[in-house]
């Protein structure tokens, strides 16, 4: 019985990580909405310590003003074979049921100074199409979205 459970669990984990389908009604489980968020350090930004966070903010409008709904945090750190925490250039995390059904827009930044706010010259990206227009994330009770942020540039507000 324990072997069957472990084999089933292994199968579920493989499916969650390898399933390519996304969008409305694409969730692996019938009653769960899922976000798979990936951050890629394409600009070769250097992290000064072993606790650098990637912050993802969700809004209900594409201007990212007002209507803030949720913030998620991912760590650009892994533990190596020696047990030391070291920076990595890519991170990916599955989140289940973090957003209630609705339409959202997302941007992300690497919080280099650990203040949880987007500051000038921090690596920044919006989830958008090739033209730079923010893409909508339509969360339903059974949706699955793969959101990839590629940090190539820094945020400049001045």
N, C-alpha and C positions, 0 to 999 in steps of 0.2 A: 504494500500500500504506500509506503514512504517513497519507494522508487517511482511509482506512478505520479505521485505529487511532484517530485523533483523534476521528472521529465516534462510534465505539464507546465511547470513554472519556467523551465528553460525554454520551452517552445513559445510561451507567451512573451518572454523577454526578447527573444530573437525576432518575433513578429512585430513587436512594438518598435524595435530599432530599425527594421528593414522594410517596413511597409512604405510604399511610395505614394499611395493615394492620400490626397488631402482635400479639405474643403468641407462643405455641408454634407452630413450623413456619411462621413468617411471614418468615423471613430472605430477603433478596434473593438471596443466594448459598446453594446447597444445604448447604454444610458450615461455615457461619460463624454465630456468635451476635453480635448487634449491639445496642448501646445507643445511643440518641440522647438526649443529656442537654441540657436547656434550663434556663437560669436567667433569671428576670425580676425586675427590681428594681421591684416594685409599690409599695414603701414610700418611693420616692424618696430612698433613703439616699445620702448624699454620700460619694464616695471621695476620700481625701486625696492620693492619688498615682497614678502610672501603672502600678502593678503589683498591683492588687487581685485576689485569687484567690477563686474559689468552690470549696469543698472538698465532695466527695460521699463519704460513708462508707457502706459496705455491711456488713451483719451478717446472720447466719443466724437471728436471732430478732427479734421485733417490739418488744422492750423496749430494743434497742440496747445491751445489756449483754453483756460477754464476746463470744465468737464473732465478733470483728471479722475481716473477710475481705479487704477491699480499700478503697483510697482513690484517688479521681481528682481532678484539679485542672483547672479551667477559668479562663481569664483574662477579666475584665470590661474588656478593653482592646482597642482597634483602632488601626490606624495611619491617620491621615487623609491627605488629598491632599498636605499639606505635609510629610508624613513624620514628624509628631509622634504620639506615643502618647497617646491620650485615653480616658477612661472611657466605657463604654456602659451602657445600661440593660437590654440583653438579650444573651445569649450562647447558642450552641448548637454542640455538637460531637458527631460520630459516633465511637464507639469500637467496635472490632472485637476479639473474643476476649479481653476483659479479665477476664471472670469464667468460672470453670469451671462446668459444669452443676450446678444446685442451686437451692434457694429462698433468696431474699435480701430484705432490707428496707433502705430507704435513707433517709438524711436528709442535708441539706446546709446549709452556712452560708457567709456571706461573711466571709472572714478579714481583718477590718479592721486588725488589729495584726500580721499576718504571722507568727504563731507556730504555725500549723497545728493549733490546738486550738480547740474551741468555747468561747468565753468569754461571760460575762454581757454582755448588750446588743449582741451581734452578730446581724445578720439571719439568721434560721433558718427552715427548712421541712422537713417530712417528706413523703415520697411517700405520700399517704393518700387515702382516699375522702372524700366530703362530710361524713361524721360524725367525721372525724379519726382513724379507725382505719387504721394503716399497711397498705398494700397489698403483697401478695407479688409479687415479680418471679421468675417461673419461668424460669430460664435453661436452655436445652437446647442441643444442638449446632446447632440451626437456629432459634433464637428471635430476635425483634426487638422491642425495647421502647422506647417514647418516654416518657421520664420528665421531667416538667416541675416545677420548683420555682419557686414564686412567693413572693418575699421581701416580706412585708407587715409582719411583726412581728419583734421581737428576742427572743432567748433570755433567759429569766429563771430562774435557778436558786436565787435567794435569797428 
